[in-house]
Amino acid sequence: MAKFSRHHTNSERFGKCQICLGYIPIEYYFAIGDEINCFECGTVYFIDSKNPVKLRMSDLFIEDDRFSEMSFED
């Protein structure tokens, strides 16, 4: 009978997005400092810790072109 190591039993952990509150899977091959994206809203995070999972939101701001073209004139 084969034994599973702790590495294989916890192969996937989850972080939580601060914007949309969606779950972000943290795979076993991600390292501390890696950049990951939320699948729901696209927010960029950096992994600060894997056990327990701690994510830090990126300071990068990507301007959305759809709203920059809108004009709000009376």
Residue pairs with C-beta under 8 A, 6 or more apart in sequence:
7 28
10 28
11 27
11 28
12 25
12 26
12 27
12 28
13 25
13 26
13 50
13 51
13 53
14 23
14 24
14 25
14 26
14 53
15 23
15 24
15 26
15 36
15 45
15 47
15 53
15 54
15 55
16 22
16 23
16 24
16 55
17 23
17 24
17 38
17 40
17 41
17 43
17 45
18 43
18 57
19 38
19 41
19 43
20 38
20 40
20 41
20 43
22 38
22 39
22 40
22 41
24 36
24 38
24 39
24 45
24 55
26 36
26 47
26 50
26 53
30 36
30 47
30 50
31 47
32 47
32 48
32 49
32 50
33 46
33 47
34 46
34 47
35 44
35 45
35 46
35 58
36 44
36 45
36 46
36 47
36 55
37 43
37 44
37 45
38 45
43 57
43 58
44 57
44 58
44 60
45 55
45 56
45 57
45 58
46 55
46 56
46 58
47 53
47 54
47 55
47 56
48 54
48 55
48 56
